[in-house]
Amino acid sequence: MDTQYIMARNSKVLRDFFAGIASGNYYNGMSYQLYLDLDDDTIDIKVEASDNTWSQRDDGSLVKLTSVSGYDDTPEAECYTNGCDLNDYGFAEWLDSIEKIIDSLEE
């Protein structure tokens, strides 16, 4: 598995997922889950009613990378908006953590 290829191929999904976190939009009581499909190296966002619900396959080819849920009371002035730089909200560090998770799947 080529982690750099997976990260580059799915850069928009990764950006969108993190933007949902940084903007506070994903803290509405739902569970936002990020999955890697090992069959085609795609990453998708799935939304479930709670963390107690998730997607899986019998052959293990669908892997949950991370999830966020709950509620957030961050002041609106501190939340990400489209005009901001996601790196100011920890995007690069978050990408590093996702990369490490994908790398660990190879072990």
C-alpha positions in Angstrom: 0.0 0.0 0.0 1.4 3.4 -1.0 0.4 5.8 1.8 1.5 8.9 -0.1 -0.6 7.9 -3.1 -3.6 7.3 -0.9 -3.2 10.7 0.8 -2.7 12.5 -2.5 -5.6 10.7 -4.3 -8.0 11.6 -1.4 -6.7 15.1 -0.6 -10.1 16.7 -1.2 -12.0 14.3 1.1 -9.3 14.7 3.8 -9.5 18.5 3.5 -13.3 18.4 3.6 -13.3 16.2 6.7 -10.9 18.4 8.5 -12.8 21.6 7.5 -15.9 20.0 9.1 -14.0 19.5 12.3 -12.3 23.0 12.3 -15.5 24.8 11.5 -17.4 23.1 14.3 -20.0 21.7 11.7 -19.2 18.1 12.7 -20.1 18.7 16.3 -23.9 18.5 16.0 -24.5 15.3 17.8 -23.9 13.0 14.8 -20.9 10.8 14.3 -18.7 11.7 11.3 -16.4 8.8 10.3 -13.5 8.6 7.9 -13.0 5.3 6.2 -10.3 3.8 3.9 -11.5 1.3 1.3 -8.5 -1.0 0.9 -10.0 -2.5 -2.4 -9.6 0.8 -4.3 -7.6 3.1 -2.0 -10.5 5.6 -1.6 -11.3 7.5 1.5 -15.0 8.3 2.3 -16.9 10.2 4.9 -19.8 8.4 6.5 -22.3 10.0 8.9 -24.0 7.8 11.5 -26.4 8.6 14.4 -23.8 7.7 17.0 -20.3 6.2 17.5 -22.0 2.9 18.3 -22.8 2.5 14.6 -20.2 1.9 12.0 -19.5 0.3 8.6 -17.5 -2.8 8.1 -16.8 -5.7 5.7 -16.3 -9.3 6.5 -13.0 -9.4 4.7 -11.7 -6.4 6.6 -11.2 -4.2 3.5 -13.0 -1.2 5.0 -11.0 0.5 7.8 -12.2 3.3 10.0 -9.4 5.9 10.2 -11.0 8.3 12.6 -14.2 9.8 13.8 -15.6 12.8 15.5 -18.9 13.3 17.3 -20.5 15.2 20.1 -21.1 18.9 20.6 -18.8 21.9 20.5 -19.1 25.3 22.1 -16.2 26.9 20.4 -16.9 30.6 19.8 -17.8 31.3 16.1 -14.9 33.8 15.8 -12.5 30.9 16.6 -13.9 28.5 14.0 -12.6 27.9 10.5 -14.4 29.6 7.7 -13.7 29.3 3.9 -11.5 32.4 3.8 -9.1 31.0 6.5 -6.0 28.8 6.1 -6.7 25.3 7.4 -3.1 25.0 8.5 -3.8 27.6 11.2 -6.2 25.1 12.7 -3.7 22.1 12.8 -4.4 20.6 9.3 -0.8 19.6 8.6 -0.5 17.9 12.0 -3.9 16.1 11.5 -2.8 14.9 8.1 0.4 13.5 9.7 -1.7 11.6 12.2 -3.9 10.1 9.4 -0.8 9.1 7.5 0.6 7.3 10.5 -2.7 5.4 10.9 -2.6 4.3 7.2 1.1 3.4 7.6 0.2 1.2 10.6 -2.2 -0.8 8.4 0.8 -2.2 6.5 2.3 -3.8 9.6 
